[in-house]
Amino acid sequence: MSIKLSKLTLLFTCLLFPVLLKAQAVSPTEQIIGRWTTVEKNLTVDVYKDNNEFKAKIVWFKNDDETKRMDEWTDKHNPDKSLRDRKIIGLNVVKNLVYDPKSNSWEHGSVYEAKTGRSWDASAYLTRDGLLKVTGYWHFKFIGRTMTFKKIG
């Protein structure tokens, strides 16, 4: 009886081990999911997947104005007046990024700059040393601005 149980255990282990390893591995598509902070340590975002698109929302930012708490800041520069009361904390600032396996990057997104109320085209990629580079640009990437993030969770 114990020999049959041992063989059965071994069989299940051999069959399930590759499945468990695969479940733990992160696909290239989803490597940007997680919590990231800028290298300047003035902004932290959570990147998440929503259907086939990737988005990022603000979870923390450096608050230089000590007269307001961080959770009191609103999207006061938004061109849509009906959105100006939205809180900055929790605000989606990156949306519509789609993974492109050919370039190993996330493309065709947009990034919202709450300080000015402007939106820009956006793309993102991971460097070899694991930094996330997010570029906001207007039509041409080479005239854009890139922010660098380090994964913290």
PETAUR-V599189 format. One record per pair of residues at least 24 apart in sequence whose C-alpha atoms are under 10 Angstrom apart, sorted by the first residue. I is the first residue (numbers start at 0). J is the second residue. D is the distance in whole Angstrom. If there is no record, write none. Layout:
i:I j:J d:D
i:I j:J d:D
This chain:
i:27 j:98 d:9
i:27 j:99 d:10
i:27 j:100 d:8
i:27 j:103 d:8
i:27 j:104 d:9
i:27 j:125 d:10
i:28 j:53 d:10
i:28 j:97 d:9
i:28 j:98 d:6
i:28 j:99 d:8
i:28 j:100 d:8
i:28 j:103 d:8
i:28 j:104 d:8
i:28 j:105 d:8
i:29 j:53 d:9
i:29 j:98 d:8
i:30 j:124 d:10
i:30 j:125 d:8
i:30 j:129 d:9
i:30 j:131 d:10
i:31 j:55 d:10
i:31 j:104 d:10
i:31 j:105 d:9
i:31 j:123 d:9
i:31 j:124 d:8
i:31 j:125 d:8
i:31 j:129 d:10
i:31 j:130 d:10
i:31 j:131 d:7
i:31 j:150 d:9
i:32 j:150 d:9
i:32 j:152 d:9
i:33 j:150 d:7
i:33 j:151 d:8
i:33 j:152 d:6
i:34 j:58 d:9
i:34 j:148 d:9
i:34 j:149 d:9
i:34 j:150 d:6
i:34 j:151 d:6
i:34 j:152 d:5
i:35 j:130 d:9
i:35 j:131 d:8
i:35 j:147 d:9
i:35 j:148 d:6
i:35 j:149 d:5
i:35 j:150 d:4
i:35 j:151 d:5
i:35 j:152 d:7
i:36 j:60 d:9
i:36 j:131 d:9
i:36 j:147 d:8
i:36 j:148 d:5
i:36 j:149 d:5
i:36 j:150 d:6
i:36 j:151 d:7
i:36 j:152 d:10
i:37 j:130 d:10
i:37 j:131 d:9
i:37 j:132 d:10
i:37 j:146 d:7
i:37 j:147 d:6
i:37 j:148 d:4
i:37 j:149 d:6
i:37 j:150 d:9
i:38 j:130 d:9
i:38 j:131 d:10
i:38 j:146 d:8
i:38 j:147 d:6
i:38 j:148 d:6
i:38 j:149 d:6
i:38 j:150 d:10
i:39 j:146 d:9
i:39 j:147 d:8
i:39 j:148 d:9
i:39 j:149 d:10
i:40 j:148 d:9
i:40 j:149 d:9
i:42 j:148 d:9
i:43 j:148 d:8
i:43 j:149 d:9
i:43 j:150 d:10
i:43 j:151 d:9
i:44 j:88 d:10
i:44 j:89 d:9
i:44 j:90 d:10
i:44 j:91 d:9
i:44 j:92 d:9
i:44 j:93 d:9
i:44 j:148 d:9
i:44 j:150 d:10
i:44 j:151 d:10
i:45 j:89 d:9
i:45 j:91 d:9
i:45 j:150 d:10
i:45 j:151 d:10
i:45 j:152 d:9
i:46 j:91 d:9
i:46 j:93 d:8
i:46 j:94 d:10
i:47 j:94 d:10
i:48 j:94 d:10
i:48 j:95 d:10
i:48 j:96 d:9
i:48 j:97 d:10
i:49 j:94 d:9
i:49 j:95 d:9
i:49 j:96 d:10
i:51 j:95 d:9
i:51 j:96 d:9
i:51 j:97 d:7
i:51 j:98 d:8
i:52 j:94 d:7
i:52 j:95 d:5
i:52 j:96 d:5
i:52 j:97 d:5
i:52 j:98 d:8
i:52 j:105 d:9
i:52 j:106 d:10
i:52 j:107 d:10
i:52 j:108 d:9
i:53 j:93 d:8
i:53 j:94 d:6
i:53 j:95 d:6
i:53 j:96 d:5
i:53 j:97 d:6
i:53 j:98 d:8
i:53 j:105 d:8
i:53 j:106 d:10
i:53 j:108 d:8
i:54 j:91 d:7
i:54 j:92 d:8
i:54 j:93 d:5
i:54 j:94 d:4
i:54 j:95 d:7
i:54 j:96 d:7
i:54 j:97 d:10
i:54 j:108 d:9
i:54 j:109 d:9
i:54 j:110 d:9
i:55 j:89 d:9
i:55 j:90 d:8
i:55 j:91 d:6
i:55 j:92 d:6
i:55 j:93 d:5
i:55 j:94 d:7
i:55 j:95 d:10
i:55 j:96 d:10
i:55 j:110 d:9
i:56 j:87 d:9
i:56 j:88 d:8
i:56 j:89 d:5
i:56 j:90 d:5
i:56 j:91 d:4
i:56 j:92 d:6
i:56 j:93 d:7
i:56 j:94 d:9
i:57 j:86 d:10
i:57 j:87 d:7
i:57 j:88 d:5
i:57 j:89 d:5
i:57 j:90 d:6
i:57 j:91 d:7
i:57 j:92 d:7
i:57 j:93 d:9
i:58 j:87 d:9
i:58 j:88 d:5
i:58 j:89 d:6
i:58 j:90 d:8
i:58 j:91 d:10
i:59 j:87 d:9
i:59 j:88 d:7
i:59 j:89 d:9
i:60 j:87 d:9
i:60 j:88 d:8
i:73 j:113 d:9
i:74 j:112 d:10
i:74 j:113 d:6
i:74 j:114 d:8
i:74 j:115 d:9
i:74 j:116 d:8
i:75 j:113 d:8
i:75 j:114 d:8
i:75 j:115 d:9
i:75 j:116 d:8
i:76 j:112 d:9
i:76 j:113 d:7
i:76 j:114 d:7
i:76 j:115 d:6
i:76 j:116 d:5
i:76 j:117 d:8
i:77 j:111 d:9
i:77 j:112 d:9
i:77 j:113 d:7
i:77 j:114 d:9
i:77 j:115 d:8
i:77 j:116 d:4
i:77 j:117 d:7
i:77 j:118 d:10
i:78 j:115 d:9
i:78 j:116 d:6
i:78 j:117 d:8
i:79 j:116 d:9
i:83 j:116 d:9
i:87 j:113 d:8
i:87 j:114 d:10
i:92 j:118 d:9
i:93 j:118 d:9
i:93 j:119 d:10
i:93 j:120 d:10
i:93 j:121 d:8
i:93 j:122 d:10
i:93 j:133 d:9
i:93 j:135 d:10
i:94 j:120 d:10
i:94 j:121 d:9
i:95 j:120 d:10
i:95 j:121 d:9
i:95 j:122 d:10
i:96 j:120 d:10
i:96 j:121 d:8
i:96 j:122 d:7
i:96 j:123 d:8
i:97 j:122 d:9
i:97 j:123 d:10
i:98 j:122 d:10
i:98 j:123 d:9
i:98 j:124 d:9
i:104 j:132 d:10
i:105 j:133 d:9
i:106 j:134 d:10
i:108 j:134 d:10
i:108 j:135 d:9
i:109 j:134 d:9
i:109 j:135 d:7
i:109 j:136 d:9
i:109 j:137 d:10
i:110 j:134 d:9
i:110 j:135 d:6
i:110 j:136 d:9
i:111 j:135 d:9
i:119 j:143 d:9
i:119 j:144 d:10
i:121 j:145 d:9
i:123 j:147 d:10
i:125 j:149 d:10
